[in-house]
Amino acid sequence: MPLGQSVSRRALLGTAALLPLAGGTAEASAVTKRAQDYYDRATRMAGRDPVLQALVKALMPDLAMPTAKPLRPLRIFDDVAVVGTTFVQATALLTSRGIILIDALGSPDDAEKIIIPGLRAVGADPSAIKYVVLAHGHADHFGGAQLIADRYGARVMMSRADWDLVAAQRPAHAPKRDLEIADGQRLTLGGTTVTFHHTPGHTPGTVSPIFPVRWKGRRHTAMLWGGTNPPAATADKRAYLSSVLAFASAMRRAGVEVELNNHGGADHGLARIEELSAGTAGAGNPFVIGRSRTQRFMKVMEVMVRGRIVQDQERGTGAGAAVGPSGRPAPRCC
């Protein structure tokens, strides 16, 4: 897996100058606005775009994720299938040499009853899974990984920071430590090359991939944002904001025109899956939203996260974070 150009730590530090940091002019400028001003701006930017409207809603402090209900397995592109529930999904990249599975739902039972039969339902062989890529170290994304690894010999990949997070918290169904994902690393299987970008914030080691997809034979470039729900601590929200800015730049360089998420309730993804399933999407693919809209998606995310940081300041809760039994921040989903 050769290394490609990465979003470097230096680039992340450079973008940090844009953030509302204590004692600087950016801070003074930020606190002249209320959090609601940021939320209102994001809402105006979203306009009538249902994808952006869903993102604004997902990034509000009172986020309520949908109840988990069965989701019909579906190829959303010629070479991409989605399996899972209405709460969380796994994305399968179907290559000529096997499958790269991004995320593995919440338990071995999910792997047995949802992922494996779901892949078969879309004409893919689950025994062809070569890699299970975990976008971040929360249980609703890694729970089925070890069963797949044990049964099919797949390698499990996650960033070092999130392998450490999982090891410290020792959750049920945690996969055995395997391959580490480096920032900018490229994984090639068949004719598909996935480039991984570290986008910390949601967890210390969240990873967001960029990869090619095909729709009716035509090639497009997709991204999948690895962790949507902003973290509890303000410092982690600032890291999240740096990641948004850096990843938006990486997307621009790569020409990303497809937006995907591992929680389809956060980006109108569930409705778009339903459109494709019902045949009401027309000739196009609703996940191909174009370069300008993918950049607008990231801009809306940026504005919303800035609002969340200001809201922490308004409430005087900037240093707080929910703490788990290990003394580390308690895990948050999504």
C-alpha positions as protocol buffer text, in pm:
chain_id: "A"
residue {
  index: 1
  type: MET
  ca { x: 0 y: 0 z: 0 }
}
residue {
  index: 2
  type: PRO
  ca { x: 216 y: 292 z: -121 }
}
residue {
  index: 3
  type: LEU
  ca { x: 181 y: 628 z: 40 }
}
residue {
  index: 4
  type: GLY
  ca { x: 24 y: 914 z: -153 }
}
residue {
  index: 5
  type: GLN
  ca { x: 20 y: 1284 z: -83 }
}
residue {
  index: 6
  type: SER
  ca { x: -123 y: 1343 z: 263 }
}
residue {
  index: 7
  type: VAL
  ca { x: -307 y: 1618 z: 440 }
}
residue {
  index: 8
  type: SER
  ca { x: -11 y: 1688 z: 663 }
}
residue {
  index: 9
  type: ARG
  ca { x: -3 y: 1784 z: 1027 }
}
residue {
  index: 10
  type: ARG
  ca { x: 159 y: 2109 z: 913 }
}
residue {
  index: 11
  type: ALA
  ca { x: -143 y: 2182 z: 693 }
}
residue {
  index: 12
  type: LEU
  ca { x: -375 y: 2115 z: 985 }
}
residue {
  index: 13
  type: LEU
  ca { x: -175 y: 2350 z: 1204 }
}
residue {
  index: 14
  type: GLY
  ca { x: -188 y: 2613 z: 933 }
}
residue {
  index: 15
  type: THR
  ca { x: -565 y: 2600 z: 922 }
}
residue {
  index: 16
  type: ALA
  ca { x: -575 y: 2628 z: 1301 }
}
residue {
  index: 17
  type: ALA
  ca { x: -496 y: 2997 z: 1259 }
}
residue {
  index: 18
  type: LEU
  ca { x: -849 y: 3034 z: 1126 }
}
residue {
  index: 19
  type: LEU
  ca { x: -1007 y: 2888 z: 1437 }
}
residue {
  index: 20
  type: PRO
  ca { x: -1150 y: 3078 z: 1736 }
}
residue {
  index: 21
  type: LEU
  ca { x: -857 y: 3027 z: 1973 }
}
residue {
  index: 22
  type: ALA
  ca { x: -840 y: 3188 z: 2314 }
}
residue {
  index: 23
  type: GLY
  ca { x: -670 y: 3527 z: 2333 }
}
residue {
  index: 24
  type: GLY
  ca { x: -638 y: 3591 z: 1957 }
}
residue {
  index: 25
  type: THR
  ca { x: -817 y: 3818 z: 1714 }
}
residue {
  index: 26
  type: ALA
  ca { x: -1003 y: 3522 z: 1568 }
}
residue {
  index: 27
  type: GLU
  ca { x: -1148 y: 3463 z: 1914 }
}
residue {
  index: 28
  type: ALA
  ca { x: -1249 y: 3827 z: 1952 }
}
residue {
  index: 29
  type: SER
  ca { x: -1415 y: 3820 z: 1612 }
}
residue {
  index: 30
  type: ALA
  ca { x: -1593 y: 3492 z: 1679 }
}
residue {
  index: 31
  type: VAL
  ca { x: -1752 y: 3588 z: 2008 }
}
residue {
  index: 32
  type: THR
  ca { x: -1915 y: 3894 z: 1855 }
}
residue {
  index: 33
  type: LYS
  ca { x: -2151 y: 3644 z: 1694 }
}
residue {
  index: 34
  type: ARG
  ca { x: -2391 y: 3414 z: 1873 }
}
residue {
  index: 35
  type: ALA
  ca { x: -2394 y: 3045 z: 1798 }
}
residue {
  index: 36
  type: GLN
  ca { x: -2740 y: 3093 z: 1651 }
}
residue {
  index: 37
  type: ASP
  ca { x: -2594 y: 3337 z: 1398 }
}
residue {
  index: 38
  type: TYR
  ca { x: -2375 y: 3056 z: 1265 }
}
residue {
  index: 39
  type: TYR
  ca { x: -2665 y: 2813 z: 1258 }
}
residue {
  index: 40
  type: ASP
  ca { x: -2879 y: 3069 z: 1073 }
}
residue {
  index: 41
  type: ARG
  ca { x: -2600 y: 3129 z: 821 }
}
residue {
  index: 42
  type: ALA
  ca { x: -2563 y: 2757 z: 758 }
}
residue {
  index: 43
  type: THR
  ca { x: -2939 y: 2728 z: 712 }
}
residue {
  index: 44
  type: ARG
  ca { x: -2932 y: 3008 z: 454 }
}
residue {
  index: 45
  type: MET
  ca { x: -2642 y: 2839 z: 275 }
}
residue {
  index: 46
  type: ALA
  ca { x: -2835 y: 2512 z: 267 }
}
residue {
  index: 47
  type: GLY
  ca { x: -3136 y: 2679 z: 109 }
}
residue {
  index: 48
  type: ARG
  ca { x: -3369 y: 2418 z: -37 }
}
residue {
  index: 49
  type: ASP
  ca { x: -3096 y: 2161 z: -93 }
}
residue {
  index: 50
  type: PRO
  ca { x: -3217 y: 1851 z: 99 }
}
residue {
  index: 51
  type: VAL
  ca { x: -2863 y: 1715 z: 138 }
}
residue {
  index: 52
  type: LEU
  ca { x: -2741 y: 2035 z: 301 }
}
residue {
  index: 53
  type: GLN
  ca { x: -3058 y: 2075 z: 505 }
}
residue {
  index: 54
  type: ALA
  ca { x: -3006 y: 1728 z: 650 }
}
residue {
  index: 55
  type: LEU
  ca { x: -2645 y: 1815 z: 736 }
}
residue {
  index: 56
  type: VAL
  ca { x: -2749 y: 2129 z: 924 }
}
residue {
  index: 57
  type: LYS
  ca { x: -2997 y: 1925 z: 1125 }
}
residue {
  index: 58
  type: ALA
  ca { x: -2740 y: 1653 z: 1194 }
}
residue {
  index: 59
  type: LEU
  ca { x: -2487 y: 1901 z: 1331 }
}
residue {
  index: 60
  type: MET
  ca { x: -2726 y: 2076 z: 1570 }
}
residue {
  index: 61
  type: PRO
  ca { x: -2664 y: 2008 z: 1943 }
}
residue {
  index: 62
  type: ASP
  ca { x: -2998 y: 1827 z: 1980 }
}
residue {
  index: 63
  type: LEU
  ca { x: -2914 y: 1562 z: 1720 }
}
residue {
  index: 64
  type: ALA
  ca { x: -3151 y: 1264 z: 1726 }
}
residue {
  index: 65
  type: MET
  ca { x: -3040 y: 971 z: 1513 }
}
residue {
  index: 66
  type: PRO
  ca { x: -3303 y: 750 z: 1347 }
}
residue {
  index: 67
  type: THR
  ca { x: -3407 y: 421 z: 1503 }
}
residue {
  index: 68
  type: ALA
  ca { x: -3234 y: 121 z: 1350 }
}
residue {
  index: 69
  type: LYS
  ca { x: -3466 y: -50 z: 1102 }
}
residue {
  index: 70
  type: PRO
  ca { x: -3380 y: -289 z: 821 }
}
residue {
  index: 71
  type: LEU
  ca { x: -3234 y: -125 z: 511 }
}
residue {
  index: 72
  type: ARG
  ca { x: -3265 y: -300 z: 178 }
}
residue {
  index: 73
  type: PRO
  ca { x: -2915 y: -381 z: 41 }
}
residue {
  index: 74
  type: LEU
  ca { x: -2848 y: -182 z: -273 }
}
residue {
  index: 75
  type: ARG
  ca { x: -2581 y: -104 z: -529 }
}
residue {
  index: 76
  type: ILE
  ca { x: -2577 y: 275 z: -522 }
}
residue {
  index: 77
  type: PHE
  ca { x: -2312 y: 271 z: -798 }
}
residue {
  index: 78
  type: ASP
  ca { x: -2206 y: 2 z: -1042 }
}
residue {
  index: 79
  type: ASP
  ca { x: -1923 y: -91 z: -806 }
}
residue {
  index: 80
  type: VAL
  ca { x: -2047 y: 31 z: -466 }
}
residue {
  index: 81
  type: ALA
  ca { x: -2303 y: -139 z: -242 }
}
residue {
  index: 82
  type: VAL
  ca { x: -2455 y: -21 z: 85 }
}
residue {
  index: 83
  type: VAL
  ca { x: -2573 y: -263 z: 353 }
}
residue {
  index: 84
  type: GLY
  ca { x: -2691 y: -191 z: 705 }
}
residue {
  index: 85
  type: THR
  ca { x: -2981 y: -33 z: 889 }
}
residue {
  index: 86
  type: THR
  ca { x: -3145 y: 307 z: 887 }
}
residue {
  index: 87
  type: PHE
  ca { x: -2912 y: 399 z: 1175 }
}
residue {
  index: 88
  type: VAL
  ca { x: -2571 y: 299 z: 1037 }
}
residue {
  index: 89
  type: GLN
  ca { x: -2442 y: 161 z: 708 }
}
residue {
  index: 90
  type: ALA
  ca { x: -2139 y: -22 z: 572 }
}
residue {
  index: 91
  type: THR
  ca { x: -2012 y: 59 z: 224 }
}
residue {
  index: 92
  type: ALA
  ca { x: -1865 y: -211 z: -1 }
}
residue {
  index: 93
  type: LEU
  ca { x: -1629 y: -117 z: -283 }
}
residue {
  index: 94
  type: LEU
  ca { x: -1657 y: -399 z: -536 }
}
residue {
  index: 95
  type: THR
  ca { x: -1334 y: -436 z: -732 }
}
residue {
  index: 96
  type: SER
  ca { x: -1211 y: -689 z: -986 }
}
residue {
  index: 97
  type: ARG
  ca { x: -984 y: -845 z: -720 }
}
residue {
  index: 98
  type: GLY
  ca { x: -1216 y: -843 z: -419 }
}
residue {
  index: 99
  type: ILE
  ca { x: -1408 y: -618 z: -182 }
}
residue {
  index: 100
  type: ILE
  ca { x: -1299 y: -327 z: 36 }
}
residue {
  index: 101
  type: LEU
  ca { x: -1560 y: -296 z: 310 }
}
residue {
  index: 102
  type: ILE
  ca { x: -1578 y: 43 z: 481 }
}
residue {
  index: 103
  type: ASP
  ca { x: -1715 y: -12 z: 834 }
}
residue {
  index: 104
  type: ALA
  ca { x: -1869 y: -328 z: 975 }
}
residue {
  index: 105
  type: LEU
  ca { x: -2180 y: -228 z: 1175 }
}
residue {
  index: 106
  type: GLY
  ca { x: -2226 y: -294 z: 1546 }
}
residue {
  index: 107
  type: SER
  ca { x: -2182 y: -663 z: 1624 }
}
residue {
  index: 108
  type: PRO
  ca { x: -2092 y: -1009 z: 1494 }
}
residue {
  index: 109
  type: ASP
  ca { x: -2466 y: -1069 z: 1465 }
}
residue {
  index: 110
  type: ASP
  ca { x: -2489 y: -768 z: 1231 }
}
residue {
  index: 111
  type: ALA
  ca { x: -2212 y: -915 z: 1017 }
}
residue {
  index: 112
  type: GLU
  ca { x: -2386 y: -1254 z: 1009 }
}
residue {
  index: 113
  type: LYS
  ca { x: -2740 y: -1130 z: 946 }
}
residue {
  index: 114
  type: ILE
  ca { x: -2693 y: -803 z: 758 }
}
residue {
  index: 115
  type: ILE
  ca { x: -2353 y: -767 z: 591 }
}
residue {
  index: 116
  type: ILE
  ca { x: -2301 y: -1119 z: 457 }
}
residue {
  index: 117
  type: PRO
  ca { x: -2653 y: -1180 z: 319 }
}
residue {
  index: 118
  type: GLY
  ca { x: -2670 y: -817 z: 208 }
}
residue {
  index: 119
  type: LEU
  ca { x: -2366 y: -856 z: -12 }
}
residue {
  index: 120
  type: ARG
  ca { x: -2505 y: -1175 z: -159 }
}
residue {
  index: 121
  type: ALA
  ca { x: -2833 y: -995 z: -231 }
}
residue {
  index: 122
  type: VAL
  ca { x: -2651 y: -742 z: -452 }
}
residue {
  index: 123
  type: GLY
  ca { x: -2457 y: -1011 z: -637 }
}
residue {
  index: 124
  type: ALA
  ca { x: -2131 y: -987 z: -441 }
}
residue {
  index: 125
  type: ASP
  ca { x: -1947 y: -1272 z: -273 }
}
residue {
  index: 126
  type: PRO
  ca { x: -1869 y: -1191 z: 94 }
}
residue {
  index: 127
  type: SER
  ca { x: -1576 y: -1433 z: 85 }
}
residue {
  index: 128
  type: ALA
  ca { x: -1412 y: -1181 z: -151 }
}
residue {
  index: 129
  type: ILE
  ca { x: -1378 y: -922 z: 130 }
}
residue {
  index: 130
  type: LYS
  ca { x: -1005 y: -850 z: 147 }
}
residue {
  index: 131
  type: TYR
  ca { x: -1003 y: -544 z: 372 }
}
residue {
  index: 132
  type: VAL
  ca { x: -1235 y: -406 z: 639 }
}
residue {
  index: 133
  type: VAL
  ca { x: -1163 y: -35 z: 674 }
}
residue {
  index: 134
  type: LEU
  ca { x: -1290 y: 115 z: 999 }
}
residue {
  index: 135
  type: ALA
  ca { x: -1356 y: 486 z: 959 }
}
residue {
  index: 136
  type: HIS
  ca { x: -1337 y: 534 z: 1334 }
}
residue {
  index: 137
  type: GLY
  ca { x: -1323 y: 345 z: 1661 }
}
residue {
  index: 138
  type: HIS
  ca { x: -1684 y: 344 z: 1776 }
}
residue {
  index: 139
  type: ALA
  ca { x: -1868 y: 18 z: 1830 }
}
residue {
  index: 140
  type: ASP
  ca { x: -2142 y: 83 z: 1573 }
}
residue {
  index: 141
  type: HIS
  ca { x: -1869 y: 79 z: 1305 }
}
residue {
  index: 142
  type: PHE
  ca { x: -1634 y: -200 z: 1414 }
}
residue {
  index: 143
  type: GLY
  ca { x: -1864 y: -459 z: 1574 }
}
residue {
  index: 144
  type: GLY
  ca { x: -1874 y: -704 z: 1283 }
}
residue {
  index: 145
  type: ALA
  ca { x: -1513 y: -668 z: 1173 }
}
residue {
  index: 146
  type: GLN
  ca { x: -1360 y: -958 z: 1363 }
}
residue {
  index: 147
  type: LEU
  ca { x: -1617 y: -1211 z: 1243 }
}
residue {
  index: 148
  type: ILE
  ca { x: -1543 y: -1113 z: 885 }
}
residue {
  index: 149
  type: ALA
  ca { x: -1169 y: -1130 z: 947 }
}
residue {
  index: 150
  type: ASP
  ca { x: -1195 y: -1473 z: 1109 }
}
residue {
  index: 151
  type: ARG
  ca { x: -1427 y: -1619 z: 846 }
}
residue {
  index: 152
  type: TYR
  ca { x: -1276 y: -1479 z: 527 }
}
residue {
  index: 153
  type: GLY
  ca { x: -921 y: -1385 z: 620 }
}
residue {
  index: 154
  type: ALA
  ca { x: -984 y: -1015 z: 564 }
}
residue {
  index: 155
  type: ARG
  ca { x: -739 y: -761 z: 707 }
}
residue {
  index: 156
  type: VAL
  ca { x: -883 y: -499 z: 942 }
}
residue {
  index: 157
  type: MET
  ca { x: -760 y: -141 z: 904 }
}
residue {
  index: 158
  type: MET
  ca { x: -794 y: 157 z: 1136 }
}
residue {
  index: 159
  type: SER
  ca { x: -582 y: 457 z: 1232 }
}
residue {
  index: 160
  type: ARG
  ca { x: -327 y: 412 z: 1509 }
}
residue {
  index: 161
  type: ALA
  ca { x: -504 y: 669 z: 1729 }
}
residue {
  index: 162
  type: ASP
  ca { x: -831 y: 478 z: 1713 }
}
residue {
  index: 163
  type: TRP
  ca { x: -666 y: 139 z: 1761 }
}
residue {
  index: 164
  type: ASP
  ca { x: -532 y: 297 z: 2082 }
}
residue {
  index: 165
  type: LEU
  ca { x: -877 y: 433 z: 2168 }
}
residue {
  index: 166
  type: VAL
  ca { x: -1036 y: 90 z: 2128 }
}
residue {
  index: 167
  type: ALA
  ca { x: -757 y: -81 z: 2326 }
}
residue {
  index: 168
  type: ALA
  ca { x: -800 y: 162 z: 2616 }
}
residue {
  index: 169
  type: GLN
  ca { x: -1177 y: 125 z: 2634 }
}
residue {
  index: 170
  type: ARG
  ca { x: -1194 y: -250 z: 2563 }
}
residue {
  index: 171
  type: PRO
  ca { x: -1548 y: -248 z: 2424 }
}
residue {
  index: 172
  type: ALA
  ca { x: -1737 y: -564 z: 2338 }
}
residue {
  index: 173
  type: HIS
  ca { x: -1672 y: -708 z: 1990 }
}
residue {
  index: 174
  type: ALA
  ca { x: -1355 y: -502 z: 1942 }
}
residue {
  index: 175
  type: PRO
  ca { x: -1142 y: -637 z: 1655 }
}
residue {
  index: 176
  type: LYS
  ca { x: -788 y: -759 z: 1715 }
}
residue {
  index: 177
  type: ARG
  ca { x: -532 y: -494 z: 1633 }
}
residue {
  index: 178
  type: ASP
  ca { x: -422 y: -531 z: 1271 }
}
residue {
  index: 179
  type: LEU
  ca { x: -322 y: -281 z: 1002 }
}
residue {
  index: 180
  type: GLU
  ca { x: -276 y: 89 z: 1077 }
}
residue {
  index: 181
  type: ILE
  ca { x: -397 y: 355 z: 834 }
}
residue {
  index: 182
  type: ALA
  ca { x: -149 y: 636 z: 778 }
}
residue {
  index: 183
  type: ASP
  ca { x: -256 y: 983 z: 671 }
}
residue {
  index: 184
  type: GLY
  ca { x: -244 y: 997 z: 291 }
}
residue {
  index: 185
  type: GLN
  ca { x: -203 y: 620 z: 256 }
}
residue {
  index: 186
  type: ARG
  ca { x: -331 y: 460 z: -62 }
}
residue {
  index: 187
  type: LEU
  ca { x: -481 y: 114 z: -86 }
}
residue {
  index: 188
  type: THR
  ca { x: -518 y: -41 z: -431 }
}
residue {
  index: 189
  type: LEU
  ca { x: -728 y: -349 z: -501 }
}
residue {
  index: 190
  type: GLY
  ca { x: -811 y: -441 z: -858 }
}
residue {
  index: 191
  type: GLY
  ca { x: -858 y: -116 z: -1046 }
}
residue {
  index: 192
  type: THR
  ca { x: -967 y: 81 z: -739 }
}
residue {
  index: 193
  type: THR
  ca { x: -733 y: 301 z: -536 }
}
residue {
  index: 194
  type: VAL
  ca { x: -859 y: 446 z: -209 }
}
residue {
  index: 195
  type: THR
  ca { x: -677 y: 740 z: -51 }
}
residue {
  index: 196
  type: PHE
  ca { x: -719 y: 775 z: 325 }
}
residue {
  index: 197
  type: HIS
  ca { x: -715 y: 1112 z: 500 }
}
residue {
  index: 198
  type: HIS
  ca { x: -695 y: 1150 z: 875 }
}
residue {
  index: 199
  type: THR
  ca { x: -983 y: 1374 z: 985 }
}
residue {
  index: 200
  type: PRO
  ca { x: -961 y: 1372 z: 1367 }
}
residue {
  index: 201
  type: GLY
  ca { x: -1228 y: 1530 z: 1582 }
}
residue {
  index: 202
  type: HIS
  ca { x: -1517 y: 1290 z: 1601 }
}
residue {
  index: 203
  type: THR
  ca { x: -1257 y: 1050 z: 1741 }
}
residue {
  index: 204
  type: PRO
  ca { x: -880 y: 1105 z: 1768 }
}
residue {
  index: 205
  type: GLY
  ca { x: -819 y: 894 z: 1459 }
}
residue {
  index: 206
  type: THR
  ca { x: -1122 y: 929 z: 1233 }
}
residue {
  index: 207
  type: VAL
  ca { x: -1038 y: 854 z: 869 }
}
residue {
  index: 208
  type: SER
  ca { x: -1222 y: 981 z: 560 }
}
residue {
  index: 209
  type: PRO
  ca { x: -1149 y: 809 z: 226 }
}
residue {
  index: 210
  type: ILE
  ca { x: -1158 y: 938 z: -132 }
}
residue {
  index: 211
  type: PHE
  ca { x: -1204 y: 680 z: -408 }
}
residue {
  index: 212
  type: PRO
  ca { x: -1336 y: 631 z: -764 }
}
residue {
  index: 213
  type: VAL
  ca { x: -1685 y: 499 z: -837 }
}
residue {
  index: 214
  type: ARG
  ca { x: -1871 y: 421 z: -1156 }
}
residue {
  index: 215
  type: TRP
  ca { x: -2230 y: 491 z: -1251 }
}
residue {
  index: 216
  type: LYS
  ca { x: -2355 y: 338 z: -1575 }
}
residue {
  index: 217
  type: GLY
  ca { x: -1992 y: 297 z: -1675 }
}
residue {
  index: 218
  type: ARG
  ca { x: -1894 y: 660 z: -1615 }
}
residue {
  index: 219
  type: ARG
  ca { x: -1622 y: 732 z: -1359 }
}
residue {
  index: 220
  type: HIS
  ca { x: -1677 y: 974 z: -1070 }
}
residue {
  index: 221
  type: THR
  ca { x: -1473 y: 1061 z: -761 }
}
residue {
  index: 222
  type: ALA
  ca { x: -1633 y: 1004 z: -422 }
}
residue {
  index: 223
  type: MET
  ca { x: -1562 y: 1090 z: -62 }
}
residue {
  index: 224
  type: LEU
  ca { x: -1701 y: 938 z: 257 }
}
residue {
  index: 225
  type: TRP
  ca { x: -1692 y: 1156 z: 570 }
}
residue {
  index: 226
  type: GLY
  ca { x: -1580 y: 925 z: 848 }
}
residue {
  index: 227
  type: GLY
  ca { x: -1747 y: 1069 z: 1158 }
}
residue {
  index: 228
  type: THR
  ca { x: -2024 y: 1329 z: 1163 }
}
residue {
  index: 229
  type: ASN
  ca { x: -2136 y: 1399 z: 1520 }
}
residue {
  index: 230
  type: PRO
  ca { x: -1914 y: 1674 z: 1671 }
}
residue {
  index: 231
  type: PRO
  ca { x: -1731 y: 1570 z: 1989 }
}
residue {
  index: 232
  type: ALA
  ca { x: -1811 y: 1697 z: 2338 }
}
residue {
  index: 233
  type: ALA
  ca { x: -1491 y: 1886 z: 2422 }
}
residue {
  index: 234
  type: THR
  ca { x: -1426 y: 2223 z: 2259 }
}
residue {
  index: 235
  type: ALA
  ca { x: -1063 y: 2134 z: 2187 }
}
residue {
  index: 236
  type: ASP
  ca { x: -1184 y: 1829 z: 1995 }
}
residue {
  index: 237
  type: LYS
  ca { x: -1434 y: 2046 z: 1805 }
}
residue {
  index: 238
  type: ARG
  ca { x: -1143 y: 2266 z: 1700 }
}
residue {
  index: 239
  type: ALA
  ca { x: -958 y: 1958 z: 1576 }
}
residue {
  index: 240
  type: TYR
  ca { x: -1276 y: 1860 z: 1390 }
}
residue {
  index: 241
  type: LEU
  ca { x: -1290 y: 2205 z: 1230 }
}
residue {
  index: 242
  type: SER
  ca { x: -927 y: 2178 z: 1118 }
}
residue {
  index: 243
  type: SER
  ca { x: -1013 y: 1843 z: 963 }
}
residue {
  index: 244
  type: VAL
  ca { x: -1310 y: 1989 z: 777 }
}
residue {
  index: 245
  type: LEU
  ca { x: -1093 y: 2263 z: 627 }
}
residue {
  index: 246
  type: ALA
  ca { x: -809 y: 2028 z: 533 }
}
residue {
  index: 247
  type: PHE
  ca { x: -1037 y: 1761 z: 386 }
}
residue {
  index: 248
  type: ALA
  ca { x: -1229 y: 2019 z: 182 }
}
residue {
  index: 249
  type: SER
  ca { x: -897 y: 2116 z: 24 }
}
residue {
  index: 250
  type: ALA
  ca { x: -812 y: 1751 z: -45 }
}
residue {
  index: 251
  type: MET
  ca { x: -1154 y: 1704 z: -203 }
}
residue {
  index: 252
  type: ARG
  ca { x: -1101 y: 2006 z: -424 }
}
residue {
  index: 253
  type: ARG
  ca { x: -766 y: 1876 z: -544 }
}
residue {
  index: 254
  type: ALA
  ca { x: -913 y: 1531 z: -614 }
}
residue {
  index: 255
  type: GLY
  ca { x: -1218 y: 1669 z: -797 }
}
residue {
  index: 256
  type: VAL
  ca { x: -1469 y: 1504 z: -562 }
}
residue {
  index: 257
  type: GLU
  ca { x: -1826 y: 1515 z: -693 }
}
residue {
  index: 258
  type: VAL
  ca { x: -1988 y: 1233 z: -491 }
}
residue {
  index: 259
  type: GLU
  ca { x: -2076 y: 1271 z: -121 }
}
residue {
  index: 260
  type: LEU
  ca { x: -2127 y: 965 z: 101 }
}
residue {
  index: 261
  type: ASN
  ca { x: -2166 y: 911 z: 475 }
}
residue {
  index: 262
  type: ASN
  ca { x: -2174 y: 608 z: 704 }
}
residue {
  index: 263
  type: HIS
  ca { x: -2488 y: 748 z: 871 }
}
residue {
  index: 264
  type: GLY
  ca { x: -2735 y: 815 z: 590 }
}
residue {
  index: 265
  type: GLY
  ca { x: -2965 y: 1001 z: 827 }
}
residue {
  index: 266
  type: ALA
  ca { x: -2704 y: 1279 z: 846 }
}
residue {
  index: 267
  type: ASP
  ca { x: -2692 y: 1371 z: 478 }
}
residue {
  index: 268
  type: HIS
  ca { x: -3026 y: 1273 z: 321 }
}
residue {
  index: 269
  type: GLY
  ca { x: -2854 y: 952 z: 222 }
}
residue {
  index: 270
  type: LEU
  ca { x: -3139 y: 725 z: 327 }
}
residue {
  index: 271
  type: ALA
  ca { x: -3381 y: 916 z: 106 }
}
residue {
  index: 272
  type: ARG
  ca { x: -3137 y: 899 z: -184 }
}
residue {
  index: 273
  type: ILE
  ca { x: -3098 y: 524 z: -137 }
}
residue {
  index: 274
  type: GLU
  ca { x: -3476 y: 495 z: -145 }
}
residue {
  index: 275
  type: GLU
  ca { x: -3491 y: 697 z: -469 }
}
residue {
  index: 276
  type: LEU
  ca { x: -3246 y: 459 z: -633 }
}
residue {
  index: 277
  type: SER
  ca { x: -3423 y: 155 z: -494 }
}
residue {
  index: 278
  type: ALA
  ca { x: -3764 y: 275 z: -611 }
}
residue {
  index: 279
  type: GLY
  ca { x: -3635 y: 386 z: -950 }
}
residue {
  index: 280
  type: THR
  ca { x: -3750 y: 745 z: -896 }
}
residue {
  index: 281
  type: ALA
  ca { x: -3407 y: 905 z: -928 }
}
residue {
  index: 282
  type: GLY
  ca { x: -3430 y: 937 z: -1306 }
}
residue {
  index: 283
  type: ALA
  ca { x: -3126 y: 887 z: -1527 }
}
residue {
  index: 284
  type: GLY
  ca { x: -2887 y: 1047 z: -1282 }
}
residue {
  index: 285
  type: ASN
  ca { x: -2751 y: 931 z: -949 }
}
residue {
  index: 286
  type: PRO
  ca { x: -2857 y: 1142 z: -648 }
}
residue {
  index: 287
  type: PHE
  ca { x: -2521 y: 1082 z: -479 }
}
residue {
  index: 288
  type: VAL
  ca { x: -2342 y: 1259 z: -767 }
}
residue {
  index: 289
  type: ILE
  ca { x: -2394 y: 1615 z: -647 }
}
residue {
  index: 290
  type: GLY
  ca { x: -2109 y: 1786 z: -832 }
}
residue {
  index: 291
  type: ARG
  ca { x: -1791 y: 1957 z: -724 }
}
residue {
  index: 292
  type: SER
  ca { x: -1950 y: 2285 z: -617 }
}
residue {
  index: 293
  type: ARG
  ca { x: -2211 y: 2113 z: -399 }
}
residue {
  index: 294
  type: THR
  ca { x: -1955 y: 1888 z: -232 }
}
residue {
  index: 295
  type: GLN
  ca { x: -1755 y: 2199 z: -145 }
}
residue {
  index: 296
  type: ARG
  ca { x: -2071 y: 2369 z: -22 }
}
residue {
  index: 297
  type: PHE
  ca { x: -2140 y: 2061 z: 188 }
}
residue {
  index: 298
  type: MET
  ca { x: -1805 y: 2107 z: 362 }
}
residue {
  index: 299
  type: LYS
  ca { x: -1860 y: 2482 z: 400 }
}
residue {
  index: 300
  type: VAL
  ca { x: -2195 y: 2422 z: 571 }
}
residue {
  index: 301
  type: MET
  ca { x: -2021 y: 2174 z: 800 }
}
residue {
  index: 302
  type: GLU
  ca { x: -1751 y: 2431 z: 878 }
}
residue {
  index: 303
  type: VAL
  ca { x: -2004 y: 2701 z: 968 }
}
residue {
  index: 304
  type: MET
  ca { x: -2205 y: 2464 z: 1186 }
}
residue {
  index: 305
  type: VAL
  ca { x: -1897 y: 2348 z: 1377 }
}
residue {
  index: 306
  type: ARG
  ca { x: -1790 y: 2708 z: 1431 }
}
residue {
  index: 307
  type: GLY
  ca { x: -2134 y: 2764 z: 1581 }
}
residue {
  index: 308
  type: ARG
  ca { x: -2093 y: 2465 z: 1810 }
}
residue {
  index: 309
  type: ILE
  ca { x: -1759 y: 2605 z: 1934 }
}
residue {
  index: 310
  type: VAL
  ca { x: -1916 y: 2944 z: 2005 }
}
residue {
  index: 311
  type: GLN
  ca { x: -2206 y: 2772 z: 2181 }
}
residue {
  index: 312
  type: ASP
  ca { x: -1957 y: 2600 z: 2412 }
}
residue {
  index: 313
  type: GLN
  ca { x: -1813 y: 2944 z: 2494 }
}
residue {
  index: 314
  type: GLU
  ca { x: -2159 y: 3087 z: 2557 }
}
residue {
  index: 315
  type: ARG
  ca { x: -2238 y: 2805 z: 2798 }
}
residue {
  index: 316
  type: GLY
  ca { x: -1895 y: 2804 z: 2959 }
}
residue {
  index: 317
  type: THR
  ca { x: -1859 y: 2433 z: 2885 }
}
residue {
  index: 318
  type: GLY
  ca { x: -1556 y: 2447 z: 2658 }
}
residue {
  index: 319
  type: ALA
  ca { x: -1332 y: 2219 z: 2864 }
}
residue {
  index: 320
  type: GLY
  ca { x: -1596 y: 1961 z: 2942 }
}
residue {
  index: 321
  type: ALA
  ca { x: -1627 y: 1616 z: 2792 }
}
residue {
  index: 322
  type: ALA
  ca { x: -1811 y: 1305 z: 2895 }
}
residue {
  index: 323
  type: VAL
  ca { x: -1559 y: 1071 z: 3058 }
}
residue {
  index: 324
  type: GLY
  ca { x: -1572 y: 693 z: 3042 }
}
residue {
  index: 325
  type: PRO
  ca { x: -1453 y: 435 z: 3297 }
}
residue {
  index: 326
  type: SER
  ca { x: -1099 y: 440 z: 3159 }
}
residue {
  index: 327
  type: GLY
  ca { x: -1064 y: 812 z: 3225 }
}
residue {
  index: 328
  type: ARG
  ca { x: -1065 y: 880 z: 2851 }
}
residue {
  index: 329
  type: PRO
  ca { x: -1354 y: 1064 z: 2681 }
}
residue {
  index: 330
  type: ALA
  ca { x: -1658 y: 840 z: 2660 }
}
residue {
  index: 331
  type: PRO
  ca { x: -1735 y: 710 z: 2311 }
}
residue {
  index: 332
  type: ARG
  ca { x: -1990 y: 895 z: 2100 }
}
residue {
  index: 333
  type: CYS
  ca { x: -2157 y: 744 z: 1801 }
}
residue {
  index: 334
  type: CYS
  ca { x: -2214 y: 863 z: 1443 }
}
